[in-house]
Amino acid sequence: MFPVAQDTQLQRAEELRLLAISEACSAREHAAANQLLHPPPGLPHPAYMRLVDTFQSARVECKEKWLAVRAHRKKMREEGK
């Protein structure tokens, strides 16, 4: 019975690790969105477009991280059946 409990702890630790990565990514996405919503006065257009690119890449990265969390949870559910 001990290996099963250890497996559960490892699975939970992996989920927490993935969630922490996802939350950190989400914080970066929110920071990028805030910069877009409140740009400094006189920001040149090319600099604004770099902010847009940063925000878009952060969104894609965050989506990938969240999908990893969902895939892990689905795997755990399927193994539990």
C-alpha positions, -999 to 999 in steps of 0.1 A, spaced: 0 0 0 30 23 6 39 26 -32 3 37 -40 5 65 -14 39 76 -26 25 76 -62 -4 98 -51 20 122 -34 42 124 -65 12 130 -87 0 158 -64 35 173 -63 36 173 -101 2 190 -103 13 216 -78 45 222 -98 25 226 -131 1 250 -114 29 271 -100 44 274 -135 10 283 -149 3 309 -123 37 325 -129 30 327 -166 -4 342 -159 12 369 -138 35 378 -167 5 378 -190 -14 402 -167 17 425 -165 19 426 -203 -18 434 -205 -14 462 -179 14 477 -200 -9 477 -230 -38 492 -212 -17 519 -196 12 527 -220 36 555 -210 28 589 -226 46 594 -259 53 557 -265 63 553 -301 43 529 -323 71 504 -328 75 501 -290 38 496 -286 38 469 -312 66 451 -293 43 452 -262 16 437 -283 39 409 -294 51 403 -259 14 400 -247 5 377 -275 35 354 -269 27 354 -232 -9 344 -239 2 315 -261 27 303 -235 1 305 -207 -24 285 -228 2 258 -233 10 257 -196 -27 255 -187 -32 227 -212 -3 208 -195 -22 211 -162 -54 199 -178 -36 170 -195 -20 159 -162 -54 160 -144 -70 140 -172 -42 114 -170 -47 112 -132 -85 107 -136 -80 80 -163 -54 62 -141 -78 63 -112 -105 44 -130 
